[in-house]
């Protein structure tokens, strides 16, 4: 008899074990796929209105149970409790967008009619089939729902590979979907490490939707290439912001501080590079550091806490290395120690560096933590060149008083999302996409619904 492997769920705030969860085996994954494939056949035939009713109930359950769900999320990934509650409550907004728009988007379309020759042309939208959703831990409710909600609505089945760091939340999602009335096997949470994720890719799935690092995304793309299936990769970023000389630097500092340090900097669209016009750079740095210094670092269960522990202990080494590399090359530490805090849990001292440049890792490699570099620039052209000097292309922003000026700058940046006088925002109405090492494909918007379907072109000619 084969012994079941267990996945240990650790609280990043204390380092203590929360639970041990049975991992899936290779055989379990194969069985899950076969069950999903069979269940999907009848699900695809079910009227879309019935599918909408089930997902609508799921959204309402999220709100109804958001407090207990938030406790679980904070325990396993360390996000401040208030931020966990906000994420789960706000996920309903995304569910509502998908349920409100799905029916019209996948309805049969008559696109051409020629009565004289008795010809009609039309389009129908069929589900992909069984998809793999290999999801992320930093916003598991947001990121997961961006995929599995529209996938289910359009008639697909989902093998949901929860991150090892938020597996308990993944199991809660499955339980809520069942409570909402979703038939068995259409959404299955797969528990395990990267090796189990690879096992999912070995199955004859019809699409893979991944959120995570560029390195892992590249491996997934390679593994899926020979299958000729839909591949969507939402990868990392090194998101820049430029603060122009005409802006109120205090207002800019407030918005950017939150954009850089919310969720302890563990956001794909967190501000990771700040460029400030030299005429206001010193004033901006002082204001920015004062704001970060006022942020409470501590127990994520306390209401006052704005910065909790990092989810992944290994990231502490990454951040320390980036800071030391910058200091060795001439950067100046203007806030924090650039080191982990001497306390239980995965805490890193919020850190701000000045006098940075693009020879430093802090300005080129994804940080994904409470650290940021600020570089002085002499002109818009200088800022635009530096903002573009990256392999990533997720988001970029400009703070200035002129919309025309912002548009000129942002039109030159090769990225999926741009901001004027704001940052770190995601809208259900807009496509969320990356370029370069930030990925391929998109979620959200109306296109984030139809991407889970395959169109079929119909040519009709009626008999005489």
N, C-alpha and C positions, 0 to 999 in steps of 0.2 A: 504494500500500500504506500502510495506516494504521500509524503508529508506536505501539508499545505504551508506555503510560505506566507509570512505575515508582514504587512507594511506597518512600520511604527510611525505614528503621528505624534510629532513633538511640538510643544508650545514654545514658540520663539521668544516669548517674554520671560520664561523661567528656565527653559531647557529641559523641562520635565515631560515625560511621556503622557499623552492624553489617552490614547487608545491604540490597540493593535487591530488591524483590519486584514482579513484574509485576502491575499492577492489572487488574481486570476492566473490560471495556467494557460499554456498554448492550446490545450484541448478545450478549456473553457471559452477561449476567444473564438475558436472554430464553431463551437456550439452556439455561441451568442450570435455569430454572423448568420448561421443557418436559420436560427429562430427569427432573426430580424428580417431576413430575406422572405420568409414565408409570411410573416405578419404584414410586411409592406404591400404585398399584393392586394389584400383586401382593403388596407388603409388607403391606397391610391384610388380605389373605386368608391370610397365613401364620399358623400357630398361635402364639398368644401365648407358649407355652412356648419356642418356637424363638427368638422375639425376646428373651425373657428371657436365654437362654443367651448370645446375642451380647453383650448389654449387661453381663452378668456378667463375661464375658471382658475387656471393655473396662475394667471396674473393677479387675480384677486386673493388667492391663497398666499402669494408672496407678501402682499401688504398685510394681510391678516396675521401672518406668523413672522413678520420681519424681525421682531425683537429676539425671539429664540433663535432664528436663523443667524442673526447678527452676532449673537454670543458665540455660536459655533465658529463662524468665520473669523472673528477676532482671536479666539483661542488658538486656531490652527495656523493663521498667517500673520497675526500681530497687528493688523490694521486697527487704528483707534476705533472704539465701539461706535461712536457717533458717525464716523465715516462708513462703517459697515452697514449701519441702519440706513444711511442715505443711499448707498449703492443698491440695497435690496428694494427699498421703496421705489426708487427711480427706475428700476428694471421694468416695473409695470408700464411705464411710459413707452418703453421700447416694445413690450408685448402688445400694447394697445395700437401702436403704429402699424405693426405687422398684421394684426387681426383686422384692422380697419381698411387696409389697402390690398390685402391678399386677393380677395375674390375678384375684384375688377382686373387685377394685373394678370391673372392666369386664366381669365375667361377666354373662350374661343373667339377669335377675331376674323371677321370678314374684311379683307383688305382690297378686294377688287371684284367687280361684277360686270360681265358683258352679256346682257340679255340676248343680243342679236345672235351670238355664237353659243349661247347657253353655257357660258363659262363662269366659274367662280374660283377665286383664290382665297385661301384662309390659313390661319395659324392656330395650332393648338399647343398647349404647354404641358409636357409630361414630366413627372418627377424623375430625378436622377436615379433613384433606387435606394440602396443602402449606402450611407455616407459615414465616414469617420470624422469625428469632431475632436481633435487633439487640442485641448484647451489650456488656458493659462491660469496662474494662481493669483495674480495681482488684482484683478477685478473679475473673479470667476462668474459672478452673476451677470454682469454686463457682457463680458466677452463670450460666455457660453450661450446666453440667450440670443446674441446677435446671429448665431449660427443655428442652434437647434430649434428655435421657435419658428423662423421662416421655413426651415427644412421640413419640420413636421407639418406645418400648414399647407405646404405644397405637395404633400403626399409621400414624403421620404421616411425611412427609418434611420435611426441614429445610434451609432456606437460611440458613446461619449467617454473618451479617455480623459478622466480628471487628472489634474496635476497631482503628483504625490504630496504636494504641500497643502492642497485643499480638497482632499479626497472625501472628507466628511461632508463638505458642502455639496460635492457632486452627488453623493448618496442621498442627501436631503432633496436635491432637485428631482431625482428619480422618484422619490417617495411622493413629492408634491404633484408631479405629473400623473402618477397613478391615482392619487386621491382626486385629481381633477377629472378622471375618467379616461385617461389614455389607455388604449388596449395594451395588453402584455407584449413585451419584446420590441416595441417600437422605439423605446429609449432605454438603453442599457448602459449603466455606468461601469466602465472597465477599470479595475483597480490594479495598479502595478507601476513599475518603473519604465524607463525608456525601452527596455527589451520587450515589454508587453506592448508598448506602442508600435514597435516594429512588427510584432506578431499580427496586429490589426492590419497593417499594410500588406501583409502576406495574403490576406483574404481577397477574394474577387470583389472588392468594394467598387462603388460607382463614383466616388469622389472623396477627397480628403481636404479638410479645412483645419489649418493649423495656426496657432498663435504662440509665438515664442521667439527664440533667438535666431539670428541669421545662420549660425552654424548648424543648428538642428533643422531649420527650414531647408537648407541646401541638401541635407541627407534625405529628407522626406521627398523633395522634388526628384532626386535621383532614383529613389526607390519606386516612385510612382510613374516615372517617365515611360517605362515599357508597357504600362497598363493602359495608356491612352485614356485616362480618366480626368475629371475635373480636379484641378489642384489650385487651392487658394492659400496663400501664405501671408499672414499678418506678422511682420517681424519687428525688429527693434528700430531705434531712432537715436539721433544725436541732435535734438531739436534746438535751433538757434532763435534768439530774440535780439533785435536791434533797437536801441533806445536813441532816438534822434535828439539833436540839440535844441529843438523848439518845444519839446514836450515838458509837462510838469513831472519832473523826475520823482517826486514823492508819490504821485498817483501811479506812475509806472512801476516803481519799486514795490508797492503794495501788491499789485496784480501779479508781477513776476515772482515775487517771494512765494506766494501761494502756489503758482504754477510750477515752481521748482521743487518745493518741499512737501506738497500734499501727498499723502500716502507714503511718507518718508522718501519721496523721490522715486518710488517704484511704479512709474507709469510710463507707457510707451511714448506718450506725448509730453512728458515732463520737460520743462526747460532745462537743458543741460549745458548750453553755451550762451553767454550774454555778451553782446558787443554794445559799448556805450560811446557816444561821441565824446571826444576828449575834453570838450568845453564844460561838460557836466559830469564827467566820469567820477571824480573824487566825491562830489556831493551825492551822486547816486549810490556809490559804494557805502558811504557812511549811513545813508538812510536804509539801504537794503540790509546791511548787517544789524542795524538796530532792530529791524523788524524780525529777523531770524532769531536774534538773541532773546526776543520776547516770547518765542514759541516754546511751549512747555514740552519737555522730553520726559517720557515716563511710562507708567502703567497705562496701556491702551484702554483699560476699563474705566479710567477716571475721565470725567467730562472735560477737564481742563487740558488733557493731553492732546497735542497736535502732531507730535512725532513719536511713533512707537518703535519697536524693534524692526530690524530687517527680517524678512521671511526666511531667507537662505543664509545660513551661517557662512558659507563659502564666499559670499559677496563682501564680507568684511575684509578679507584678504585683497580682493580686487580693488576696493576703494583705498585701502592703505597704500597699495602699490601705485595707484594713479596719483595720489597726493605726493608721495615721496618722489616719484619721477618728476613731477612739476617743480617741487622744491629744489631738487638737484639741478634743474635747468634754469633756475632763477626766479621762479614764482614766489609770491609773497603771501603768507598766511595772514588773512585779515579777520578771520573769525574761525573759532574752533581749533582743535588740535590735529585734525586729519587722521584720527585714530579711533579705534573702538573704545567704548566707555568701560571703565573697570567696575562692572556690575553684572549680575546674572542676566542672561539673555543676549540677543544679537543686536545690541545697541551700538550705533555709530554716532560720534559727536558731529552735529551739523557743522559743515565746513565751507568756507568761502575763500577762494584764491584770487588774487589780483596779479598783474604783471605776467599773465599767461600768454602763450602763443601756440601756434599749431605744430610745434615740434614736440608738444607734450601730450601724453595719453589722455589727460583730463579734457582736452579739447577735440579729441579724435575718436576715442573709444567710448562705447556706451557705459555709463556709470551705474544707473539704476539704483541710486541711493541719495542720501541727503548731503551731496557735495555739488559745487558748481564753480566754474571759472568765469571771471569777468575780464574782458580784454578791451582796452581803449582803442578807438579808431578815429581817423582824421576826417573821413568823408563817407558819404553814402556809397560811393564806388568801392572804397576800402571794405566797408561792412558787407556789401553784396558779394564781393570776391571771397571773403572769409566764410560767410554763411554757405556759399556754394562749394566750399572746399571740404567735401565729405562724400563718403560712399552711401550714406543714408539719404532718404528723401521722404520723411513722414510729415512733419509740420515745420512751419517757420512763421515768425511774427515780427511786426514793426510797431513801435510806439512813436507816434508823431501827430502833429495837429493837422496835417494835410492828407486827405484821402488820395489825392493825385500822386503825391510823393510816395505814399505807401504802395500804391498800385504799381508804380514804375519799378520799385524795388522788388516787390513780391512776384511780379511777372517774370523776373529773371531767375527765380529760385525753383529748381526742379524738385517739387514735393507734392504730396497729395492734398494737403490742407494748409491754408494760410490764414493768419490772424492780423487784424488791424486793431490796436489798442486793447487786445485781450490775448489770452493764451490758454493752453491746456483745456480746451473745450471740445466736446463731441456732441453732434446733433443727430437724432434719429432721421431727420429729413435729408441729411447730406451724406454722400458716399464717404466711407472711411477707407482710405487706400494709401499704399506706400509705393515708392519708386526706388530703384536701385536695391540696396541691401535691406530696404524697409518692406520689401515684399511684392507680391503680385495679387491681382484680384481685389475684391472689396467686400465690405459688409455695410449694413445700414442703407438708408434711402430705398426708393422703390427698386433700384437695381439690385439691392441686397436681398430682395425677395425672388426676383426672376432668375437670379444666378443659381438657384436650386432646382431649376427646371431645364429641360432641353426642348427647344421648339421643334415642331413638326410642320412642314409645309404641305398644304393640301391643294390639289388641282382637281376641281370638280367639273365634269361636263355632263349635263343631264341628257338623257336620250331624247330622240325626236318625239 
